[in-house]
Amino acid sequence: MATSVVSKELDAVELFASLDVFDDLMCKRSLCPKCKRPLTVCWCPYLPREPLSIRTNLYILQHPFEESRCLRTVPILQHCVAEDKCHVIRGKRFPQSKFPELVPVLESPNTLLLYPGEGAVDISELPVDISYNLVLLDGTWAQAKGIYTQNYMLKNLKKVQLQTDMKSKYVIRTQPCDSALSTLEAAAAAISILEGREDTYEIFTHPLEALCDFQLQHGAAEHQSREFKIENGLWKKPLRRSVQRRLAEKRSQEQKKSST
């Protein structure tokens, strides 16, 4: 019972920490017509002067709950590229009868699903002279996994993953691990590799850095990843047995390395 109470309290803390600290200003100050934020904390000046011209077609399958979340990164992504290059489609399941526009995309041999795990290849191994359709799942990690498991056609796509040691700049939300990136960052990193454009990541994430800075300057706390908290004894929620086993194996491997 006590554990349940602690867990609920921590969930409340996480929810409060993820709220936009400027929500109370929305009805008191003029809003930017583009990003819908108060003009004093608008991230639009940090966008590229003109939307970037990219070959890659982005398809964001977004969990419905994500639309109501504050501090989302997909709106930034939408404003960084031409409108016809970023398609946001909301839902949990995407049957052909309801989403016929997705059929040719999911059947194309040049469509990639950015989803790490078994069977996913390093995106840097792909040819860079092809125009790809890149599918990303937007939501919490649990929601993204739910979308993947509930839509069989996604499992037929070529899965790719990012092999990178970059750390997320999205420091105002707790990530599952240090290598986890937001949807915006994942898309930017993928495009920079697929199109051989080293500047893409910095251009796309410039508004994200501004968004986080605004939050931190007005009371928000910088978040460490769940992985970091667990490994440093800062995670207070109960751990699944699979996580406990993984941690035990990791400690065992580290001990073996240190003893050799």
C-alpha positions as a Python dict, from the first residue, in 0.01 Angstrom:
ca = {
    (1, 'M'): (0, 0, 0),
    (2, 'A'): (282, 238, 96),
    (3, 'T'): (464, 158, -228),
    (4, 'S'): (149, 238, -426),
    (5, 'V'): (113, 574, -251),
    (6, 'V'): (478, 662, -316),
    (7, 'S'): (441, 563, -680),
    (8, 'K'): (133, 785, -722),
    (9, 'E'): (311, 1074, -555),
    (10, 'L'): (608, 1036, -787),
    (11, 'D'): (378, 1020, -1087),
    (12, 'A'): (229, 1349, -975),
    (13, 'V'): (576, 1501, -941),
    (14, 'E'): (669, 1385, -1293),
    (15, 'L'): (344, 1529, -1429),
    (16, 'F'): (400, 1865, -1257),
    (17, 'A'): (759, 1879, -1381),
    (18, 'S'): (646, 1827, -1740),
    (19, 'L'): (391, 2110, -1734),
    (20, 'D'): (459, 2426, -1928),
    (21, 'V'): (551, 2690, -1669),
    (22, 'F'): (388, 2949, -1894),
    (23, 'D'): (44, 2789, -1904),
    (24, 'D'): (-90, 3050, -1662),
    (25, 'L'): (17, 3324, -1902),
    (26, 'M'): (-179, 3189, -2197),
    (27, 'C'): (-495, 3384, -2115),
    (28, 'K'): (-310, 3695, -1995),
    (29, 'R'): (-63, 3773, -2273),
    (30, 'S'): (-58, 3792, -2648),
    (31, 'L'): (27, 3461, -2810),
    (32, 'C'): (245, 3392, -3108),
    (33, 'P'): (17, 3283, -3396),
    (34, 'K'): (271, 3020, -3503),
    (35, 'C'): (383, 2838, -3186),
    (36, 'K'): (85, 2949, -2970),
    (37, 'R'): (312, 3049, -2682),
    (38, 'P'): (335, 3390, -2507),
    (39, 'L'): (544, 3623, -2720),
    (40, 'T'): (799, 3664, -2441),
    (41, 'V'): (884, 3293, -2456),
    (42, 'C'): (821, 3226, -2823),
    (43, 'W'): (1071, 2985, -2983),
    (44, 'C'): (994, 3095, -3340),
    (45, 'P'): (1294, 3333, -3363),
    (46, 'Y'): (1514, 3025, -3324),
    (47, 'L'): (1363, 2848, -3625),
    (48, 'P'): (1549, 2853, -3957),
    (49, 'R'): (1464, 3162, -4163),
    (50, 'E'): (1317, 2940, -4430),
    (51, 'P'): (1196, 2581, -4391),
    (52, 'L'): (1474, 2343, -4483),
    (53, 'S'): (1448, 2174, -4819),
    (54, 'I'): (1481, 1801, -4753),
    (55, 'R'): (1436, 1489, -4965),
    (56, 'T'): (1305, 1275, -4681),
    (57, 'N'): (927, 1252, -4629),
    (58, 'L'): (840, 1235, -4260),
    (59, 'Y'): (536, 1045, -4134),
    (60, 'I'): (468, 1088, -3763),
    (61, 'L'): (225, 833, -3621),
    (62, 'Q'): (124, 1016, -3306),
    (63, 'H'): (-54, 869, -3005),
    (64, 'P'): (-374, 1070, -2934),
    (65, 'F'): (-261, 1156, -2580),
    (66, 'E'): (48, 1330, -2714),
    (67, 'E'): (-157, 1610, -2865),
    (68, 'S'): (-268, 1725, -2519),
    (69, 'R'): (82, 1723, -2372),
    (70, 'C'): (268, 2045, -2311),
    (71, 'L'): (621, 2099, -2442),
    (72, 'R'): (593, 1874, -2746),
    (73, 'T'): (872, 1866, -3001),
    (74, 'V'): (676, 1771, -3315),
    (75, 'P'): (541, 2129, -3367),
    (76, 'I'): (903, 2246, -3389),
    (77, 'L'): (976, 1977, -3645),
    (78, 'Q'): (673, 2079, -3852),
    (79, 'H'): (797, 2439, -3872),
    (80, 'C'): (1153, 2341, -3962),
    (81, 'V'): (1058, 2175, -4292),
    (82, 'A'): (814, 2239, -4575),
    (83, 'E'): (454, 2154, -4488),
    (84, 'D'): (435, 1873, -4743),
    (85, 'K'): (740, 1703, -4593),
    (86, 'C'): (604, 1638, -4244),
    (87, 'H'): (277, 1451, -4201),
    (88, 'V'): (134, 1401, -3851),
    (89, 'I'): (-129, 1125, -3831),
    (90, 'R'): (-294, 1064, -3495),
    (91, 'G'): (-427, 737, -3365),
    (92, 'K'): (-348, 412, -3187),
    (93, 'R'): (-435, 184, -3476),
    (94, 'F'): (-404, 267, -3843),
    (95, 'P'): (-624, 33, -4052),
    (96, 'Q'): (-613, 79, -4428),
    (97, 'S'): (-986, 152, -4440),
    (98, 'K'): (-948, 452, -4210),
    (99, 'F'): (-608, 576, -4328),
    (100, 'P'): (-593, 502, -4703),
    (101, 'E'): (-326, 770, -4751),
    (102, 'L'): (-83, 552, -4556),
    (103, 'V'): (-121, 248, -4783),
    (104, 'P'): (121, 356, -5061),
    (105, 'V'): (367, 483, -4801),
    (106, 'L'): (375, 160, -4603),
    (107, 'E'): (397, -46, -4921),
    (108, 'S'): (688, 152, -5065),
    (109, 'P'): (1029, -23, -5061),
    (110, 'N'): (1185, 312, -4969),
    (111, 'T'): (990, 344, -4644),
    (112, 'L'): (1183, 311, -4318),
    (113, 'L'): (1058, 276, -3961),
    (114, 'L'): (1281, 441, -3705),
    (115, 'Y'): (1236, 195, -3420),
    (116, 'P'): (1530, 47, -3227),
    (117, 'G'): (1552, -315, -3126),
    (118, 'E'): (1586, -659, -3274),
    (119, 'G'): (1609, -660, -3652),
    (120, 'A'): (1681, -287, -3682),
    (121, 'V'): (1983, -192, -3892),
    (122, 'D'): (2214, 103, -3838),
    (123, 'I'): (2070, 388, -4042),
    (124, 'S'): (2421, 498, -4140),
    (125, 'E'): (2458, 177, -4344),
    (126, 'L'): (2189, 281, -4594),
    (127, 'P'): (2256, 446, -4932),
    (128, 'V'): (2234, 826, -4917),
    (129, 'D'): (2127, 885, -5279),
    (130, 'I'): (1768, 771, -5225),
    (131, 'S'): (1460, 967, -5117),
    (132, 'Y'): (1314, 783, -4819),
    (133, 'N'): (984, 788, -4636),
    (134, 'L'): (1071, 791, -4267),
    (135, 'V'): (806, 674, -4020),
    (136, 'L'): (839, 776, -3654),
    (137, 'L'): (616, 682, -3360),
    (138, 'D'): (540, 979, -3135),
    (139, 'G'): (434, 941, -2772),
    (140, 'T'): (582, 804, -2453),
    (141, 'W'): (802, 498, -2503),
    (142, 'A'): (521, 276, -2377),
    (143, 'Q'): (273, 440, -2616),
    (144, 'A'): (512, 404, -2910),
    (145, 'K'): (557, 36, -2829),
    (146, 'G'): (180, -2, -2816),
    (147, 'I'): (142, 152, -3162),
    (148, 'Y'): (408, -81, -3300),
    (149, 'T'): (258, -398, -3151),
    (150, 'Q'): (-102, -312, -3248),
    (151, 'N'): (-28, -236, -3614),
    (152, 'Y'): (100, -544, -3796),
    (153, 'M'): (187, -351, -4115),
    (154, 'L'): (459, -165, -3926),
    (155, 'K'): (637, -494, -3866),
    (156, 'N'): (672, -539, -4242),
    (157, 'L'): (872, -218, -4276),
    (158, 'K'): (1250, -201, -4281),
    (159, 'K'): (1347, -106, -3925),
    (160, 'V'): (1639, 128, -3868),
    (161, 'Q'): (1801, 270, -3558),
    (162, 'L'): (2047, 541, -3466),
    (163, 'Q'): (2382, 427, -3333),
    (164, 'T'): (2493, 739, -3156),
    (165, 'D'): (2635, 853, -2825),
    (166, 'M'): (2467, 1195, -2842),
    (167, 'K'): (2267, 1296, -2536),
    (168, 'S'): (1922, 1446, -2567),
    (169, 'K'): (1887, 1823, -2537),
    (170, 'Y'): (1529, 1772, -2421),
    (171, 'V'): (1633, 1807, -2057),
    (172, 'I'): (1293, 1909, -1918),
    (173, 'R'): (1138, 1564, -1963),
    (174, 'T'): (1264, 1236, -1821),
    (175, 'Q'): (1398, 1004, -2091),
    (176, 'P'): (1420, 626, -2038),
    (177, 'C'): (1797, 622, -2102),
    (178, 'D'): (2079, 860, -2179),
    (179, 'S'): (2077, 768, -2548),
    (180, 'A'): (1700, 823, -2594),
    (181, 'L'): (1608, 1117, -2816),
    (182, 'S'): (1287, 1313, -2862),
    (183, 'T'): (1092, 1274, -3187),
    (184, 'L'): (1236, 1602, -3314),
    (185, 'E'): (1593, 1498, -3234),
    (186, 'A'): (1552, 1150, -3379),
    (187, 'A'): (1415, 1291, -3705),
    (188, 'A'): (1691, 1550, -3725),
    (189, 'A'): (1964, 1294, -3662),
    (190, 'A'): (1816, 1054, -3918),
    (191, 'I'): (1787, 1321, -4186),
    (192, 'S'): (2142, 1440, -4126),
    (193, 'I'): (2263, 1084, -4193),
    (194, 'L'): (2029, 993, -4481),
    (195, 'E'): (2098, 1318, -4664),
    (196, 'G'): (2458, 1375, -4557),
    (197, 'R'): (2376, 1711, -4395),
    (198, 'E'): (2576, 1768, -4081),
    (199, 'D'): (2405, 2100, -4003),
    (200, 'T'): (2054, 1957, -3982),
    (201, 'Y'): (2068, 1842, -3621),
    (202, 'E'): (2183, 2178, -3486),
    (203, 'I'): (1931, 2371, -3697),
    (204, 'F'): (1638, 2155, -3588),
    (205, 'T'): (1728, 2149, -3219),
    (206, 'H'): (1802, 2521, -3182),
    (207, 'P'): (1436, 2602, -3099),
    (208, 'L'): (1427, 2304, -2861),
    (209, 'E'): (1722, 2443, -2667),
    (210, 'A'): (1542, 2777, -2644),
    (211, 'L'): (1223, 2607, -2520),
    (212, 'C'): (1416, 2422, -2249),
    (213, 'D'): (1608, 2734, -2148),
    (214, 'F'): (1282, 2928, -2104),
    (215, 'Q'): (1148, 2653, -1879),
    (216, 'L'): (1467, 2624, -1671),
    (217, 'Q'): (1490, 3000, -1623),
    (218, 'H'): (1142, 3004, -1475),
    (219, 'G'): (1152, 2720, -1225),
    (220, 'A'): (1161, 2396, -1421),
    (221, 'A'): (1418, 2137, -1314),
    (222, 'E'): (1664, 1962, -1544),
    (223, 'H'): (1583, 1592, -1565),
    (224, 'Q'): (1824, 1299, -1561),
    (225, 'S'): (1725, 987, -1753),
    (226, 'R'): (1552, 699, -1579),
    (227, 'E'): (1858, 486, -1655),
    (228, 'F'): (2086, 738, -1479),
    (229, 'K'): (1857, 757, -1176),
    (230, 'I'): (1835, 378, -1144),
    (231, 'E'): (2209, 325, -1173),
    (232, 'N'): (2278, 597, -918),
    (233, 'G'): (2014, 492, -666),
    (234, 'L'): (1789, 791, -734),
    (235, 'W'): (1491, 602, -880),
    (236, 'K'): (1223, 549, -615),
    (237, 'K'): (963, 351, -807),
    (238, 'P'): (958, -31, -795),
    (239, 'L'): (1166, -192, -1070),
    (240, 'R'): (1045, -473, -1293),
    (241, 'R'): (1230, -802, -1256),
    (242, 'S'): (1365, -772, -1610),
    (243, 'V'): (1522, -437, -1521),
    (244, 'Q'): (1666, -581, -1200),
    (245, 'R'): (1822, -869, -1397),
    (246, 'R'): (1968, -631, -1654),
    (247, 'L'): (2122, -416, -1383),
    (248, 'A'): (2267, -722, -1210),
    (249, 'E'): (2419, -841, -1539),
    (250, 'K'): (2564, -498, -1608),
    (251, 'R'): (2722, -478, -1262),
    (252, 'S'): (2864, -828, -1308),
    (253, 'Q'): (3019, -732, -1641),
    (254, 'E'): (3166, -414, -1493),
    (255, 'Q'): (3316, -612, -1204),
    (256, 'K'): (3473, -858, -1448),
    (257, 'K'): (3625, -574, -1650),
    (258, 'S'): (3767, -405, -1341),
    (259, 'S'): (3924, -730, -1218),
    (260, 'T'): (4107, -801, -1546),
}
